[in-house]
């Protein structure tokens, strides 16, 4: 029971450590005959890789993906696809001081208490470096979705950093690729730059909220009770490093609404039912409605900071700890492409489950 695998039919197993020779993913369940372009997978990895601007860790990793199996003449064979990413810029000496002490707010202490051993070099498996493997797997999922559901789009962006949220009246998805925060609000992105510069220079960090949207999702993905689409989406996003809360659609804000306000009213359109709002985030009863699937999650501040924090050592001695090394002052920035990858993997997994149970398309026809 190693718990390094997620998914039902489209299954992803990640492996490797932050400061080991390599990390990667074994992707099993990809349908055969899908065009798998290493350049396309590399595009998604390039969006996540570290060291691209002053607001992320300055570790320099090319994150070049190698496909070792499961692809022949550019197409998936239906067998496991092995993806490998070599580590090239480890500086394990930066972590010598935490070999005996635990970083407050980090998984160091619980890993030690559970296993009695831990890889303190960058956090081992608890490092956000593990998410590079997920993004590579997400590239395979996107390729399969492009073939099976042409037109389906997945886009993620930051909607809040610390206490400062975007102004949704200025939301412009074209802006997401134009700033280092994946922010759809240019004015807020400029304010975040000033805020994060100050935090970075003072040896501090900050949390964030990410939103990821899937458009063009077919009706009918997911199943009642234990196979809900939103159940697996929530689990997938919660599994990302530093995530402490997940919501679908209006999420927690729905608690403040009345039934009148919350109901997504329905009218008949030229192509079937149309919803007049999307408080449910594109999922009702665990099953996709055909609307945008909307997921948000909160990322806590980075635990590895240069400000001294009180902690204890492995032998129970109290001490103060400063975490040296190269760390993200806001891990939410690089969580955006990870969120997109997890959305792609879950949507594809449920598409394959749906096809396996009821075939293509919804069974019940309206109108």
Secondary structure in CASP SS format (residue, H / E / C, confidence):
PFRMAT SS
TARGET T0000
AUTHOR 0000-0000-0000
METHOD secondary structure of the structure
MODEL  1
X C 1.00
X C 1.00
X C 1.00
X C 1.00
X E 1.00
X E 1.00
X C 1.00
X C 1.00
X C 1.00
X C 1.00
X E 1.00
X E 1.00
X E 1.00
X E 1.00
X E 1.00
X E 1.00
X C 1.00
X C 1.00
X C 1.00
X C 1.00
X C 1.00
X E 1.00
X E 1.00
X E 1.00
X E 1.00
X E 1.00
X E 1.00
X E 1.00
X C 1.00
X C 1.00
X C 1.00
X C 1.00
X C 1.00
X C 1.00
X E 1.00
X C 1.00
X C 1.00
X H 1.00
X H 1.00
X H 1.00
X H 1.00
X H 1.00
X H 1.00
X H 1.00
X H 1.00
X H 1.00
X H 1.00
X H 1.00
X C 1.00
X C 1.00
X C 1.00
X C 1.00
X C 1.00
X C 1.00
X C 1.00
X C 1.00
X C 1.00
X C 1.00
X C 1.00
X C 1.00
X C 1.00
X C 1.00
X C 1.00
X C 1.00
X E 1.00
X E 1.00
X E 1.00
X E 1.00
X E 1.00
X C 1.00
X E 1.00
X E 1.00
X C 1.00
X C 1.00
X E 1.00
X E 1.00
X C 1.00
X C 1.00
X C 1.00
X C 1.00
X E 1.00
X E 1.00
X E 1.00
X E 1.00
X E 1.00
X E 1.00
X C 1.00
X C 1.00
X C 1.00
X C 1.00
X C 1.00
X H 1.00
X H 1.00
X H 1.00
X H 1.00
X H 1.00
X H 1.00
X H 1.00
X C 1.00
X C 1.00
X E 1.00
X C 1.00
X C 1.00
X C 1.00
X C 1.00
X C 1.00
X C 1.00
X H 1.00
X H 1.00
X H 1.00
X H 1.00
X H 1.00
X H 1.00
X H 1.00
X H 1.00
X C 1.00
X C 1.00
X C 1.00
X C 1.00
X C 1.00
X C 1.00
X C 1.00
X C 1.00
X H 1.00
X H 1.00
X H 1.00
X C 1.00
X H 1.00
X H 1.00
X H 1.00
X H 1.00
X H 1.00
X H 1.00
X H 1.00
X H 1.00
X H 1.00
X H 1.00
X H 1.00
X H 1.00
X H 1.00
X H 1.00
X H 1.00
X H 1.00
X H 1.00
X H 1.00
X H 1.00
X H 1.00
X H 1.00
X C 1.00
X C 1.00
X C 1.00
X C 1.00
X E 1.00
X E 1.00
X E 1.00
X E 1.00
X E 1.00
X E 1.00
X E 1.00
X E 1.00
X E 1.00
X C 1.00
X C 1.00
X E 1.00
X E 1.00
X C 1.00
X C 1.00
X H 1.00
X H 1.00
X H 1.00
X C 1.00
X C 1.00
X H 1.00
X H 1.00
X H 1.00
X H 1.00
X H 1.00
X H 1.00
X C 1.00
X C 1.00
X C 1.00
X C 1.00
X E 1.00
X C 1.00
X C 1.00
X H 1.00
X H 1.00
X H 1.00
X H 1.00
X H 1.00
X H 1.00
X H 1.00
X H 1.00
X H 1.00
X H 1.00
X H 1.00
X H 1.00
X H 1.00
X H 1.00
X H 1.00
X H 1.00
X C 1.00
X C 1.00
X C 1.00
X C 1.00
X C 1.00
X C 1.00
X E 1.00
X E 1.00
X E 1.00
X E 1.00
X E 1.00
X E 1.00
X E 1.00
X E 1.00
X C 1.00
X C 1.00
X C 1.00
X C 1.00
X C 1.00
X C 1.00
X C 1.00
X C 1.00
X C 1.00
X H 1.00
X H 1.00
X H 1.00
X C 1.00
X H 1.00
X H 1.00
X H 1.00
X H 1.00
X H 1.00
X H 1.00
X H 1.00
X H 1.00
X H 1.00
X H 1.00
X C 1.00
X C 1.00
X C 1.00
X C 1.00
X E 1.00
X E 1.00
X E 1.00
X E 1.00
X E 1.00
X E 1.00
X C 1.00
X C 1.00
X H 1.00
X H 1.00
X H 1.00
X H 1.00
X H 1.00
X H 1.00
X C 1.00
X C 1.00
X H 1.00
X H 1.00
X H 1.00
X H 1.00
X C 1.00
X C 1.00
X C 1.00
X E 1.00
X E 1.00
X E 1.00
X E 1.00
X C 1.00
X C 1.00
X E 1.00
X E 1.00
X E 1.00
X E 1.00
X C 1.00
X C 1.00
X C 1.00
X C 1.00
X C 1.00
X C 1.00
X C 1.00
X E 1.00
X E 1.00
X C 1.00
X C 1.00
X E 1.00
X E 1.00
X C 1.00
X C 1.00
X C 1.00
X C 1.00
X E 1.00
X E 1.00
X E 1.00
X E 1.00
X E 1.00
X E 1.00
X E 1.00
X C 1.00
X C 1.00
X C 1.00
X C 1.00
X C 1.00
X C 1.00
X C 1.00
X C 1.00
X C 1.00
X E 1.00
X E 1.00
X E 1.00
X E 1.00
X E 1.00
X C 1.00
X C 1.00
X C 1.00
X C 1.00
X E 1.00
X E 1.00
X E 1.00
X E 1.00
X C 1.00
X C 1.00
X C 1.00
X C 1.00
X C 1.00
X C 1.00
X C 1.00
X C 1.00
X C 1.00
X C 1.00
X H 1.00
X H 1.00
X H 1.00
X H 1.00
X H 1.00
X H 1.00
X H 1.00
X H 1.00
X H 1.00
X H 1.00
X H 1.00
X H 1.00
X H 1.00
X H 1.00
X H 1.00
X H 1.00
X H 1.00
X H 1.00
X H 1.00
X H 1.00
X H 1.00
X H 1.00
X H 1.00
X H 1.00
X H 1.00
X H 1.00
X H 1.00
X C 1.00
X C 1.00
X C 1.00
X C 1.00
X C 1.00
X C 1.00
X C 1.00
X C 1.00
X C 1.00
END
